[in-house]
Amino acid sequence: MRKIRIVKRQEPLGIGGSCLVLLSAIALSLLFSGLLLFFRGTPPLEGILTLFTGAFGSRWALEDSLLKAIPLFLCSLGVAVAFRLQIWNIGAEGQFALGSIGATWVALSFPDWPRAALLPAMIGAAIVAGGGWGFIPAFLRQRLKTNEIIVSLMMNYIAILLLEYLVYGVWKDPTSFGFPMTPSFSETAIVGKIGTTSINWGLAHCVILGVLVWGFFKYTRTGFELKACGDNVRAAKYARLPYDRLVFLVMFLSGALAGWAGFLEASATVNRLQPSIMVGYGYTAIVVAWLARLNPLSIGIASFLLAGLRVGGESLQLDLQVPAAFGGIIEGLILLTVLAGGLFTHYRIVYRRN
């Protein structure tokens, strides 16, 4: 009779082994997704092929996936900054909304400013609004000992309702035939497209910010302190590292990056503020950050793949009449299988005789 034991590895798996575990987990999630399609009466193979073809099978699909990956990447990068300190910011959705509101206020208040002044001002307003919204849960956590998960989550609803109040009320375009939206931004308030593609220059923002965050963690003293506090809070406090200051810093940076994403979505994609920009990027960012193990480069890859699932899910809905919620089901399956597969990175299964 054999006995199964789980034994901790002396050294974690290398890059090759980790990639194999990750690919196996994704393949398992797609297998489960195929079974769900089968039980629904949809041919599984045709459904999975439609999903990937709709996401990556044409230039239009690739551009659309990359376009949706831009705000998702910035929200995920912000979430990862907070998670690195083991501060659980679940409020990226609300911080995204506040960033779009701040950028819209500048765009509507100063439409005649030149582009060189207006776009930086919109970015600054988005950073202050999103970062300030993220600062509130940090302040309540450190001063009143509240739970940042609950506070940041509940503040999402306040932010979304504030956005709706503005577009249904004081900022509503009188020429919109009753639809809730602001007037269109002036030409100088719009982030342009790259060449003849539908991809905007927000892609360059993502590259620059991703490199800066990576360099911040790798080469700065504050980045080292942040990682040390995240690995062991009690030891960090014993070493007199500025834990309270770091909590405020990461929550502000996390909100600022999500707010930057809100600026890009309002300026580059929609060219105005309207409720339809709230499509759940802040919540999907949590999945992306965990899939990428909080690594900026991996976040870029995971953001593109998850954005592709959104685009492919739309193709499934149109071509095979699969419910729109199926894309969210696949996201959840991928997260569960990848997190479960992470067990084999640090542990191995051993069979022994009694």
C-alpha positions, 0 to 999 in steps of 0.5 A, spaced: 500 500 500 502 506 497 502 513 502 501 519 498 505 525 502 507 532 500 514 534 501 517 541 501 522 542 495 529 544 498 529 549 492 523 552 488 522 550 481 526 554 476 524 558 470 522 551 466 519 548 471 515 554 473 513 555 466 511 548 465 506 548 471 503 554 468 502 552 462 499 545 465 494 549 469 492 553 463 490 547 459 487 544 465 482 550 465 481 550 458 479 543 459 474 545 464 471 550 460 470 545 454 466 541 459 462 547 460 461 548 453 459 541 452 454 540 457 451 546 454 450 543 448 456 547 444 461 543 441 467 544 445 473 544 440 469 549 436 468 554 442 475 554 444 477 555 437 472 561 436 475 564 443 482 564 441 481 566 433 476 572 436 482 574 441 488 573 437 486 571 430 486 577 426 489 584 426 483 587 428 482 582 434 490 583 436 489 590 436 482 590 440 486 585 445 492 590 446 487 596 447 483 593 452 490 590 455 492 598 456 488 600 462 488 593 465 495 593 465 496 599 469 490 597 474 494 590 475 500 594 476 497 598 481 494 592 485 501 589 485 504 595 488 500 594 494 500 586 494 507 586 495 506 589 502 501 585 503 496 590 503 490 588 500 487 593 495 480 591 492 479 598 490 482 599 483 475 599 480 473 605 484 480 609 483 480 608 476 473 611 476 476 617 480 482 618 475 477 618 470 473 623 473 479 628 475 481 627 468 474 629 465 474 635 470 480 638 467 478 637 460 472 640 461 474 646 465 480 648 460 478 645 453 482 651 450 489 649 453 494 647 448 496 639 448 502 640 451 499 643 458 492 639 458 494 632 457 499 633 463 494 636 467 489 631 466 494 626 468 496 630 474 488 630 476 487 623 475 493 621 479 491 626 485 484 623 484 485 616 484 491 616 489 487 620 494 481 615 493 486 609 495 489 613 501 483 613 504 483 606 506 490 606 508 489 612 513 483 608 516 487 602 516 493 605 520 489 610 524 482 606 526 484 599 525 479 598 519 480 592 514 482 595 508 479 590 504 472 592 506 473 599 506 476 599 499 471 594 496 465 599 499 469 605 496 468 602 489 460 603 489 461 610 492 466 612 486 461 609 481 455 612 483 459 619 484 461 618 476 454 616 474 451 622 478 456 627 474 454 624 467 447 624 469 447 631 472 452 637 472 456 634 466 451 631 462 451 633 455 445 637 453 446 635 446 446 627 448 439 626 447 438 624 454 444 619 454 448 619 460 455 622 458 459 628 458 460 633 452 466 630 447 473 632 449 477 637 445 482 635 440 488 637 445 485 633 451 485 626 447 491 621 447 492 620 439 493 613 436 499 610 434 500 610 426 494 607 422 492 602 428 487 603 433 492 602 439 493 609 442 499 612 445 497 609 452 501 603 450 507 607 451 505 610 458 504 602 460 512 601 458 515 607 461 511 606 468 512 598 468 520 599 467 519 605 473 515 600 477 520 594 476 526 599 477 523 602 483 523 595 487 529 592 484 534 598 485 531 603 490 532 603 498 524 604 499 523 598 494 527 594 498 524 596 505 517 595 501 519 588 499 522 586 506 516 589 510 511 585 505 516 578 507 515 579 514 512 585 517 514 583 525 521 583 523 521 589 519 518 593 525 523 590 529 528 593 524 525 599 525 523 600 518 517 605 516 512 600 515 506 606 516 509 610 511 510 605 506 502 603 507 500 610 505 505 610 500 503 603 496 496 605 497 497 612 494 501 609 488 496 603 487 490 608 486 495 613 482 496 608 477 489 605 477 487 613 476 492 613 470 488 608 467 482 611 468 485 617 464 487 613 458 480 610 458 476 616 458 481 620 453 484 615 448 478 610 448 472 614 449 474 621 448 469 623 454 466 620 460 460 615 460 458 610 465 460 604 460 467 605 461 466 601 468 467 594 465 471 591 471 478 592 469 479 594 477 476 587 479 480 583 473 486 586 475 486 582 482 486 576 477 492 578 473 496 581 479 496 574 482 497 570 475 503 574 474 506 573 481 506 581 482 512 581 477 511 587 472 513 584 466 509 578 467 503 583 468 504 585 461 503 578 458 497 576 463 494 583 461 494 581 454 492 574 455 486 576 460 484 582 455 484 577 449 479 573 453 474 578 454 475 580 446 474 572 445 468 572 449 465 577 445 466 573 439 463 566 443 457 570 444 456 573 437 458 566 433 455 561 438 450 564 442 454 563 449 452 567 455 457 573 456 458 571 463 462 565 460 468 569 459 468 571 467 468 563 468 474 562 464 478 567 468 476 564 475 478 557 472 484 560 470 486 563 477 484 557 481 488 552 477 494 557 476 494 558 484 493 551 485 498 549 480 503 554 484 503 548 490 508 544 485 513 550 485 515 549 492 512 542 494 512 535 490 508 529 491 512 523 494 509 516 494 511 511 499 510 504 502 507 503 509 
